[in-house]
Amino acid sequence: MENDMEKQKIMYDSGNELAAYAARQINYHVMGYYPITPSTQIAENLDVMGAEGLHDIALIAAEGEHSAAGICYGASAAGGRVFNATSANGLLYALEQFPVQSGTRMPMVMNVACRTVSGPLCIKGDHSDVMYLLNTGWIILFADEPQKVYDFNLLGLKLAEAVRLPVAVAFDGFFTSHQKRKCLVFENDDTVTRYIGEKLSCDNPKVSAFAGIGTCGAAGELPYASVLDLAHPVSIGSYRGFEMQLFYEAFSISPWKPRGTSCRSCLRNMPPSPAGNFPSAVPTGTRTPRFCFSCSVPPTIPPWKPSTGCGRTA
């Protein structure tokens, strides 16, 4: 059985260093980041390794954590593998981005070196920051030692791409992020590459993002959308709410619009539409009772006749 195991080596590193090491082995496309204690070392270590030619990750330092999260979102939408790291008030600054990233099913990995949310100013380690992440739709993996930080970073990306959701790897600031311990890591980067599998995106010459080609098997390969794949255009995060649907069906589909002294927003002046009777949309040629936005007067029930006006004039 030992001969079947992948080769590992012993390292004596901290949680931050092992998060950076895992990211280097994965060789992400993009890391959007902004430094904040105690997660700063992750980007610092990746920068040093990049200078030594050990990875090809594009490290993009933003003007704040909100912008860093936006960089990650755009890179993920473009089909890239994306990495981030933050803590405390930095996480709160980017908070509004996180439900968007999970709601539009963008896989990415973010390390959170947990720290007290100021103020007053405090950099002690606790979980008051990551608790804000609970209702954002992100998967959260809690690591209580540096070894798990490494393991969860590898597992996290594979999980994120399997279910198409972002994943946070959370661990105690300073206690786990800075204290060094003996850990095991994969000796060969190829072991990590084979475990994670290829992400099928527009920059993969083997297959296009939305071509519908992919093994969806043990290799972790899935067809992913990319806004840069012009051969297979997609709309990400499109919205058609109640108001838009109502006005589109009532005003655009209908061949007649209110005129003269009639209230221009009064839907009771709309003629029958075969399939425009929101919300029932039954092709009966009759009208579903609706109310005027201006005067709240119930509409005319079939047979329909043009109204001379409503409670208010235009």
Residue pairs with C-beta under 8 A, 6 or more apart in sequence:
6 186
6 187
6 188
6 191
7 186
7 187
7 188
7 191
8 184
8 185
8 186
8 187
9 184
9 185
9 186
9 187
10 182
10 183
10 184
11 18
11 21
11 182
11 183
11 184
11 185
12 180
12 181
12 182
12 183
13 21
13 146
13 180
13 181
13 183
14 41
14 146
14 176
14 177
14 178
14 179
14 180
14 181
15 113
15 143
15 145
15 146
15 149
15 171
15 176
15 177
15 178
15 179
16 38
16 39
16 41
16 42
16 45
16 113
16 177
16 178
17 41
17 45
17 146
17 180
18 146
18 147
18 149
18 150
18 153
18 183
18 185
19 42
19 85
19 111
19 149
19 150
19 153
19 169
20 41
20 42
20 43
20 44
20 45
20 46
20 49
21 45
21 150
21 185
22 149
22 150
22 153
22 154
22 185
22 192
23 31
23 42
23 46
23 55
23 57
23 83
23 153
24 46
24 49
24 54
24 55
24 57
24 189
25 154
25 185
25 186
25 189
25 192
25 193
26 81
26 83
26 153
26 154
26 157
26 192
26 193
26 196
27 55
27 56
27 57
27 189
27 193
28 57
28 80
28 81
28 82
28 83
29 57
29 58
29 75
29 80
29 81
29 82
29 203
30 57
30 58
30 60
30 71
30 72
30 75
30 80
30 81
30 82
30 83
31 43
31 46
31 57
31 58
31 59
31 60
31 72
31 82
31 83
31 84
31 85
32 60
32 62
32 67
32 68
32 69
32 70
32 71
32 72
32 75
32 82
32 84
33 42
33 43
33 59
33 60
33 61
33 62
33 68
33 84
33 85
33 86
34 61
34 62
34 63
34 64
34 65
34 67
34 68
34 86
34 90
35 43
35 44
35 61
36 65
36 86
36 87
36 88
36 89
36 90
37 87
37 88
37 115
37 123
37 173
38 87
38 113
38 115
38 123
38 125
38 173
38 174
38 177
38 178
39 85
39 86
39 87
39 90
39 111
39 112
39 113
39 173
39 177
41 177
41 178
42 85
42 111
42 113
43 59
43 61
43 85
46 55
46 57
46 59
47 59
49 55
50 57
50 59
57 83
60 68
60 71
62 68
62 70
62 71
64 93
65 86
65 90
65 91
65 93
65 94
66 93
66 94
66 96
66 97
68 84
68 86
68 94
69 84
69 94
69 97
69 98
69 101
70 97
72 82
72 83
72 84
72 101
72 108
72 110
73 97
73 100
73 101
73 106
75 82
76 82
76 101
76 106
76 107
76 108
77 104
77 106
77 225
77 226
77 227
77 236
78 201
78 202
78 226
78 227
78 228
79 199
79 201
79 202
79 203
79 209
79 224
79 225
79 226
79 227
79 228
79 229
80 201
80 203
81 108
81 157
81 199
82 106
82 107
82 108
82 109
83 108
83 109
83 110
83 111
84 108
84 109
84 110
84 111
85 110
85 111
85 112
85 113
86 94
86 110
86 111
86 112
87 112
87 113
87 114
87 115
87 129
87 173
88 114
88 115
88 116
88 117
88 118
88 123
88 128
88 129
88 173
89 117
89 118
89 129
91 112
91 129
91 130
91 132
91 133
92 117
92 129
92 132
95 132
95 133
95 136
98 133
98 136
98 137
98 138
98 166
99 136
99 137
100 237
101 108
101 138
101 166
102 136
102 137
102 138
102 165
102 166
103 137
103 237
104 236
104 237
105 164
105 165
106 164
106 166
107 157
107 160
107 161
107 164
107 165
107 166
107 167
107 224
108 160
108 166
108 167
109 153
109 156
109 157
109 160
109 166
109 167
109 168
109 169
110 138
110 166
110 167
110 168
110 169
111 149
111 153
111 168
111 169
111 170
111 171
112 129
112 130
112 133
112 168
112 169
112 170
112 171
113 171
113 172
113 173
113 176
113 177
114 125
114 126
114 127
114 128
114 129
114 130
114 170
114 171
114 172
114 173
115 123
115 124
115 125
115 126
115 129
115 173
116 122
116 123
116 124
116 125
116 126
116 128
116 129
117 128
117 129
117 132
123 173
124 173
124 174
125 172
125 173
125 174
125 175
125 177
126 173
127 170
130 140
130 168
130 170
133 140
133 168
133 170
134 140
137 165
137 166
138 165
138 166
138 167
138 168
139 156
139 159
139 160
139 163
139 165
139 166
139 167
139 168
140 167
140 168
140 170
141 152
141 155
141 156
141 167
141 168
141 169
141 170
142 170
142 171
143 149
143 151
143 152
143 169
143 170
143 171
143 176
144 171
144 172
144 176
145 176
145 181
146 176
146 179
146 180
146 181
146 183
147 181
147 183
147 184
148 171
149 169
149 171
149 176
150 183
150 185
152 169
153 169
154 192
154 195
154 196
156 167
156 168
156 169
157 167
157 196
158 195
158 196
158 197
158 220
159 167
160 166
160 167
161 197
161 199
161 220
161 222
161 224
162 220
162 222
164 222
171 177
186 192
194 219
195 220
196 220
197 219
197 220
197 221
198 204
198 206
198 219
198 220
198 221
199 221
199 222
199 224
200 206
200 207
200 208
200 209
200 213
200 214
200 221
200 222
200 223
200 224
201 209
201 224
201 226
201 229
202 208
202 209
202 226
202 228
202 229
203 228
207 213
207 214
207 223
208 229
208 231
208 232
209 223
209 224
209 225
209 226
209 229
209 232
210 223
210 224
210 225
210 226
210 229
210 232
210 234
211 223
211 232
212 223
213 223
214 221
214 222
214 223
215 221
216 222
225 234
225 236
226 234
227 234
227 236
245 278
246 267
246 278
249 273
249 276
249 278
249 281
250 267
250 270
250 276
250 278
250 290
251 257
251 270
253 273
253 275
253 276
254 270
254 271
254 273
254 276
255 271
256 269
256 270
256 271
257 264
257 269
258 264
258 265
258 266
258 269
258 314
260 309
261 308
261 309
261 313
261 314
262 269
262 307
262 308
262 309
262 310
262 314
263 269
263 292
263 294
263 295
263 309
263 310
263 311
263 312
263 313
263 314
264 314
265 292
265 293
265 294
266 292
266 293
266 294
266 295
266 297
266 307
266 310
267 290
267 291
267 292
267 293
267 299
268 290
268 291
268 292
268 297
268 298
268 299
268 300
268 307
268 310
269 306
269 307
269 310
270 287
270 299
271 304
272 285
272 286
272 287
272 302
272 304
274 283
274 285
275 281
275 282
275 283
277 284
277 286
277 287
277 288
278 288
278 290
279 288
280 288
282 288
286 302
287 299
287 300
287 301
287 302
287 304
289 298
289 299
289 301
290 298
290 299
291 297
291 298
291 299
292 299
292 310
292 311
294 310
294 311
294 312
295 310
295 311
295 312
296 311
297 310
297 311
300 307
